[in-house]
Amino acid sequence: MQPSKLAGLFGLAALGAQAQVPPPAQPTMLDPIVVTATRSLKPEVQTVRDTIVITRTDLDAAGNLSLAEVLQRNAGIEFRGTGGPGQPGGLFIRGSTSGQTLVLIDGIRVNNPLGTTSIENIPLEMIERIEVVKGPVSSLYGADAIGGVVQVFTRGKKVPHFFANAGYGEDNDWRASAGVTGVDKTTSFSVSTGYRKVDAPSATNSRNFCHDPDRDPYENAFFNAKVTQQLWNGEMLSFNGFVSQGKTHFDGCADNDGNLHDDLNKQTLYGASVSAASLFATGWTSRLTYNFGLDDTQVTGAFPSTFKTQQDQLSWVNEFTIPGGSMLAGAEGLRQTIVQSSSTFAKDHREVAGVFASINQLWYGQRTEASIRRDYDLDESFGDSTTGSLSYGVDWPWVGALSATYGEGFRMPTFFDLYGPTSDFYVPNANLRPERSHSTEISLRSAPKSAWTWRITAFDNRIEDLITYVFPTVENVKKARIRGAEANVQATWLGIDWRGALTVQRPEDDETGKRLQGRAEQFGTLSASKRFGSAWTVGASVFASGDRFDSVTEAPDTRLPGYAILDARVRYQVDRRWAVELSATNLTDRKYESAVGYNAPGRGVLLTVRFDAF
């Protein structure tokens, strides 16, 4: 490439975008292309890491479920909810907390530097596909990837497409969305938007100190857009942008005069990225990306508050073709800023820089993945971190593939941990170290395109230097160990499509031997779907979970019994473009809690009309 062209490419890329551009839709679910496991495009069967792919078809079949509930229908993932639509909750991947799991939307970080991860305001209609990598991957992504990575790809296909749908359900639940994709020889674009409003029941019950039996409505609106342009010598310039705003009512505690308040949490998530990619030489692809994320949260009620945080990330990733595989080398910088806050922080920004490299090889049925990363704390607040990962897999004739992985992860202390406002009950600790993890797993999976596809995985994750509140401050005093096994199976039997997932685990405090808060020791899903002719599809699924404790001491009054919920769905394909769906979640209206004092969603029936034109 000419030097002037290189300079021009870098000038465009300095505007930004993300390294994980979603792959084209695949014609078969048996061999999907994934990007999150290795930060490069690979067939899922060629990756060693345990990766889940959730397609748009899966999301259409989810009916009234939230993103967290869809994720929970997979092995190794559970959710601790605090009410119905729009209410916050905790997502656990193999026992790790939400703060220990990196969440991305089109490569843009969703994890808030204040310590929250708000997936409740990511509606399913905004999503084209989801990839989940289980186990620590900080050696590729840096901070927060102890439990794994959840990457959401927003709507948009690689072929011309228009969709529109509208639905109505229980609790006066109105929703609608639409989108369009256009493609020519050098340009592609997609735009989608959607809206939902539901008069949800109260999120709390009488066991909650702030309980108010009034309803807690939820409202969400989103918009996302993508543009990709091929330039003069095959260089690619891409732009992605999204905004999602959620308005959630919740039961606020009494104010200083003893009056109950119907509080409102208004959160707006903004994201944008621009990337420029070029084939510098044969076998060398380079991409420069800038990601921008903004979380604007405003709470009104008894105790109003405002928090606005911004994340800016610049990354340069180079992929090289080598004999038998590929090699990745890159560098990135992350700046996190508190733009506005109703609380006083001792410091309002921090910067981290990282360099990383990885290698992926496939030789005669043997797969090797290795990566290493060094993250530098430029503000000298919590120290530098080095993480690594090594995976090896080998094909077994007539069986499938056997693999083993060792990985390391770390999580930065939050702004609240390091610099938060001081009170009589809380003093921040500027001397905290990052939380760290060491994980091993062994997995056996079926051969590609088998009649029965399955995967069995045993894992052991040790987390050290857990940041724990010890009156009146936070300290690195706890250790945790999470051991367990997972099984996934998918098959067609007796003309019925079956899917199953089961997790058995022991998430415990390494010092006390007590179970970690909010985790069940067993949970799983079984679903079945059958087509009748060319028009009708009927499906049902059962999700079951064992008991859990909503405390660190296993106090008897915090034990939450196990439960099982039944979902069902009927779809009628009117013609090639029109379809009507009737879905029901928690069909038996099972009453249960996954957090003390908070109601789980009851029965939800939803009627949806869909239009798709290709």
N, C-alpha and C positions, 0 to 999 in steps of 0.2 A: 504494500500500500504506500502511496505517495505520502511524504511527511505532511503536506498541507491537508490531505484528506484525513490523516490521523488526527491532526489538530482540530479539524472541524468536527470529527466524530466525538472527541473528548469534550468539545464545547457543548455539543448537543446533550451528551450524556450527563454533563454536570447539572442539568436540570433535574435528572433523576429518573428512576423507576426500579422495579423489583426484579430480582434474579430468578424468581420462580414463576415464569410465564406458564400458564396452564397448558398442558399438551392437548392436541386435537382429540376430539371424541373418538373413541375406538369402536370398531364394528362388533367386538365381542367382549363380554365381561370376563372371559377366561384368561385373557392375557393383556391387562390394561398397562398403559404407560404411566409411570409415576416419576415425580421430580423431587419430592421432599426428602426421601430416604438418603439420597446422595448429593442433593443440590444440582442434579443434572438429569436429563431425560434417560430413563432406563425402563425396559419391560419389568413389570413387577416380579415375574418369575426369576429374573436375573439378579434381584437384590436379596441380600442375606437378612437384612433387618426385618422384623415383624411389622408389616405395613398393612393398614386397613384402607380400602378404597370404597367410598360411598358415592354412588352415581346419582344423576338427576332422576333416573327411574326409581331408585330407592327412596329419594326424597319425596317424589310424587306419591309413593305408596305410604308415606308416613302419616298422612292425614293431619290430625290436630296436634301432633307431637312438636315439642320445641327442639332446638338444635341439641341441647344437652340430653334430652330424652332419646333422640336418634343415636347419639354417640353411645349412650348407655346400653343400647341393644347389641353392643359388640363386646367381645371378650376383653377383660382387663380394664373396662371403663365403667365407673359408677358415678352417680350424681346425688348430691345432698341439697335438696331444694328447700326454699323458704317461702313457699306459696305458689301461686299460679302464674299466668303469663306476665313476663317482664320483671318478676321478682328475682333478686340475685340468688346465687347458690354456689356450691363448691363442686368442681369437676375433679375426680380422682382417676389418674391413670396408673394402674398397678400400685395403688395406695398413696401415690404422691399427690400433693395438694394442687389447687388451681394455680397458685403462685409459683409452683415448681414445674409447671407445664407451659411451654411457649406456644402462644396462639398467634397465628398470622392470618391476615386477609390479603390475598394476592401478594404475599411477601412482606406486608406491612405489620409491624408489631402492634398487638392489641393489649398486651400486658401493660397496665398502668404503672409508672414508676412509684406511685403511692401505695401499690400493693394489691390492686384489684384487677380482675380479668372479667370484663362484662360481656360474656357471650349471650346473655339473655336478650340483648338488643341486636342480634344478628338473625334476622328472619330467614326461614328456609327458602322462601321465594326469591331471595337475593343470591342464592347459591347454585352454582353449576355442578360442583363436585367437592368432595372433602377427602383429604389424605391425612391419616394419623400414623405417625411413627412412634412405636412404643419403646421405652427405654431411653437412657440418657444419650443425647446427641449434641452436647455442648461443644464437642470437638469440631462440629460443623457450623453451629449457630450461635455459640457463645452462651451468655447468661440465660437462666431460667429454664433450660431444657433438661431438667433432672428426670422428670417423669416421661417426657417425650415431646413431640411437636404435633399440634393440630393446625393444619393449613386449609383454609377455606378459599376456594376459587369462585369468584363472582360470576354471574350469568354472562354467557357469550359463547357461541360455537364458532367453528372454523368453516361453516357452510351457511349460505343464506337461510334465514330462519325468522319466523315471527310467532310469538306466543301471546296469549292473553287468557286469564282465568279469573273467575269470581266465585266467592263462596260465602255461605251463611251457616252459622251453627248456634249451638246452645249459648246462653248468656248473652244473647244479642251480639254474636260474634260476626262482624262484617269484615271481609277482606277481598282485595283485588290486586292484580299485578299484570304487567304487560312488558314486552321487550321485543327488540328487533336486532338482527345481525345482518350486515351487508358485506360482501366479499367481491373483489375483482382481482386482477392479476398482481397488483402491487399494494393494495390497500384493503384493510378489513376494519370494521367497526362494530360495536354493539352497545346498545343502550337499554336499560331496564329500570322500571320503577314499580313501587307497590305501596299499599296502605292497608292497615288493619286497625280496627277498634273493637274492643270487647269489654263488656261490663262484668268483669270477673268477680267471683265471690271473695269474701274476706280472706286475706292471706294468713291470718292468725287465728288461734283458738284460745279457749279460756286458760290454757297453760302458759300463755304469753303475757308478760307483765304489761304490755302495751295494747292488749287486745281490744278491738272495737269491732262489733259485728257488722258494720256497714260494708258495702261492696268496695272493692279496690280495682277500679277500671284501669285498662292499659291501652295505649295508643302508640302505633309505630308507623313511620313513613321512611322509605329509603329510595335512593337513586344511585345507580352506578353506570359508568361509561368506560369504554376501552377503544383505543385506536392503535393500529399497527401499520406502519408505512415502510415499504422496502425502498431503499435509496439507490444511488447510482450504481455501485458495484456490489450489490447484494447486502449492504449494511441494513440493519433493521432498527427502526426507532419506534418505541412503544410508549403509550401513556395509559395508565389506569387511574380511575378515581371513583370514590364512593362517599356517600354520606348516609348515616342511619340515625334517626332520632327516636328515642323512646320516652314516653311519659307514663310513669308508673305511680299510682296512688298506693300508699301503705299506711299502716297504723302507727302514727307517731305517739310517743309517750306523752304523758301530761306535762304541760308547761309549769312554770313556777307558781301559777295560780291554781293548779290542779285541773285544768281544762284539757280534755282529749282533743287531738288535732288529726285531721285527715291530711297527712303530709303528701307532697308531690315531689318525686325525683324525676327531673328532666335531664336526660343524658343524650348528647349528640356526639357521635363518632365520625370523624372526618379522616379520610386517607387519600393520598395521591402518590403516584410514582411515575417516573420517566426513566427509560433505559435505552441505551444505544449498544448494539451488538454488531460485531464484525468478524469475518474470517480473516485474521491477519495473515495467515499462511496455511499451507496444506496441513490439516490436523491441528490447528490452533484457533480456537474461538475465544473471543474476549468480550466481556459485557461489563459496562459501567452503569451503576444504578443509584438513583437517589430516591429514598422513601421518606414520606412525611406523614405523620399521624398526630391527630389532635383529639383529646378527650375533654369535652366541656360538660361538667356535671353541676347542676344547680338544684338544691333542695330547699323547698319552702315549707313552712309549718312551724311547729313549736320551737325548733332550734335550727333556723335557716343556715345554709352553708353554700359555699361556692368553691369548686376546684377545677382549674383548667390546666392541663398538662400537655406538653408537646414533645414529640420524639422525631429527631432528624437522623437519618442513617444513610451513609454513603458507602457503597461497596464496589469493589473491582474484582471480578471473578474470571479466571482464565481456565479453559479446559483444553487439554492436550490429548490427542489420540496416540496411544503407545501400543506396542505389540501385545495383543491379547486383552486390551482394555483401554482405560483412560485415566488421566491424572488431572486433579483440580488444584489450583493454587490461587489464593486471594487475600485481600485485605479489606477491612471495613472499619468505619468509625461511627460511634453512636453518641449523640448528645441528647440528654433528657432534661427538660426544663419545666419548672412550675411557673406558668405564665400568670396565673391569678389564683389567689387563695384567700378565704376568709379567716384562715389560721396563719400564724406566724411560724415560718421555718427558718432555722439558722442558716440554711443554704438553699438556693433555688435552682441549681443546675449541677450537672456532673457530666463527665465525658469519659468514654471508654473506647479504646482502639484494639483491634484484633487482627492477627495474621493466621492463616490456616492453610493446610495442604491435605490432600487425600488421594488415594489410589484405589482403583477398582479393576480387577482382572478376572478373566474367565479362561481357564485352561483345561481342556479335556474333562469337562464336567466338574471342575473345582473352581470355586469362587472365593476371592479374597477382597475384603474391603478394610482399609486402614486409613485413619485420619488423625491429625494432631492440630492443636490450636493453642495460641498464646494470646490472652487478653490482658491489656495494660490499663490499669486504673490511673488515668492521667491526672486526677485530682488527689491521688494518694489518700483516698478515704478508707478503702477496705482492702487494698493490696491487689497484686497481679494474680492471674490464674492460668494454669496450664492443664489442658484436658486432652485425653486421647481415647481412641476406640480401635478395636481390632475384631474383625469378623471373618469366619471361615466356613464355607459350605461345600459339601461334596454330594454328587448324585449317587443314589443307591439304585441299582437296577431292580426293576419290577416294584419298587416301593415308592421312591420319591427323592427327597434330599434331606440330609442331616446337616445342621449348622450349629455353630456356637459363636457367641458374641460377648466381648467384654467392653464396657463403656464407662466413661466418667462424665460427671455433670457438676455444675455449680449454679447458685442463685445469688444475685447481689442483694444486700440489705436494701430495704425500701427507704424512701425519703422520710417516712414516719419513723422508721427504726433509727436512722442516723441523725436526722435534723428536725424531727417533729416538734410541735409545740409542747412546752413544759407545763405541768400542772402538779397538784399535790399527789396525784395518783400515777403520773407518768413522767419519766425523764428519758429523753433519747440517749442513745449510746453511740458516740462517734467512733468507738474503737471496735466495732463489730467486724467479724470476718464473714466471708461468704459461706453459705451452706454448701456442702460438697457431698457427692454421691459416687459410689462404686457399684457397678451392676454386672452380673453375669446371667446369661440365659443359654439354654440348649433347646433346639427346636427340631422337630421331624415333621415334614410336610409331604403331601401326595405329589405324584408326578404331574407335570403340566397337562391340562386338558383331559384328566382322568374323569371317568363317569362320576366318581365321588371325589370331591376335592376337600381336603382337610389339613389342619395344622394343629400340632400339639406342642406346647412350649412350657418349659419350667424356668422360673426366674428367681433371682435372689438380689435384692437391691438394699444396700446399706447407705444410710444418710447420716452424715456427721455435722457437728456444729450447727444444729438446728437452732434458729433464733426463737427464744422462748421468753415470755413475760415473767420476770421474777421481781416482785414489788420492790421498788417503784420503777424499774427500768427493764430493758430487754438484754439478754445475754446469750452467748453461744454455749449452751449447757446440755442440750439434749442430743440423743442418738436414736435412730429408728432403724428397724430391719423389717423388710417386707418380702416374704417368701411365698411362692405360690405356683400354680399351674393353670394353664388355659387350654381350651380346646375349641376349635371352629370346624364346622362341617357344612358342606353344601352339596346337594344331590337332587336328582329327579328319580322318584320311585313311585310306582303305581300311578303314573301320570301326574303326580303332584310334585311341585318344586319345594324342597325342604331346606331350611337353614337353621343351624343351631349354634349356640355359643355358651360355654360354661367356664366359670372362673372359681377356683378354690384358692384362698390365700390366708396368710397369717400376718397382718400388719400390726406390729407391736413396738412399744417403747422399749428400747434396748436396756434401759436401767430398771424399770419397774415391772416389765413383762406384761403390762396392761395393753389392751387393744387400742390402736390409734383412734382418735375421735372421728365418728361419722362413717367408719368403714364397716362393711359387712364381710363376713368370712366366706360366704358363698353367694353367687348370683349368676343368673343365666337367662337365655332366651331361646324359645323354639317357635319357628314360624312356618306356615304352609300356605301355598298359593296354587291355584289351579285355574286353567283356562277352559271355558266351555265354548267350543266353536271359535269363531273369529271375533266375537263381540264381547262376551262376558268373561270377567276375571273375578274370582272370589278368593279372599285370603283372610287369615287370622294368625295372631301371634300371642304368646304368653311370655311375660317377663316376671321372674320370681327373684326375690332377694331374701337372704337370711337376716337375723336381727343385727342391731348395731347399738353402740352406746354414744350418746351425744355429750360425752364428757371424757376427760383424760384419766379419770379415776375409776371408771366402770361403776359409777354410782347407780344403785338399783332403780332410782326414780328417773334415770336418764336412759334406761334401756328401751329401745324402740323395737317392737316385735317385727318379725319377717312378714312378708306379704307377697301376693301374686296378683297381677292385673292382666286382663284380657283385652286385646284390641281386635277389631274386625274391619273388613273393607270389601266393598263391591264396586266394580268398575264396568261401565257399559260403553263400548266403543261404537258411537253412532255411525261414523264413517271415518275416512282416513284422517280427517282434521278435528272432528268434534268428539268429545268424550264427557261422560258424566260419572262422578264418583260419590259414593256415600261411605263415610268412614266413621268409626266410633272408637275412641280411646277410653280405657278403663270402663269397659262396657257394663260391668256389674256394679259400678259406682263404689268400688272398694275404698273404705276409709283407712288411711294409714298416715304415718309421719316419717320423714327422713331427717327431720330436725325438730327438737322439742318445741312445742308451741306454735308450729306452722302447719297449715293444712296442705296436703298434697292435692293436686288437681283431681276433681271428681270426673264423672262421665262427661265426655265431650263428643257430641255428634256434629258432623260437618258435611254439608252438601256442596260439592264443587263442580263447576262447569269449566272445561278446558278446551282451548282452541290452539292447534299447532299447525303451522303451514311451513313446509320446507321448500 
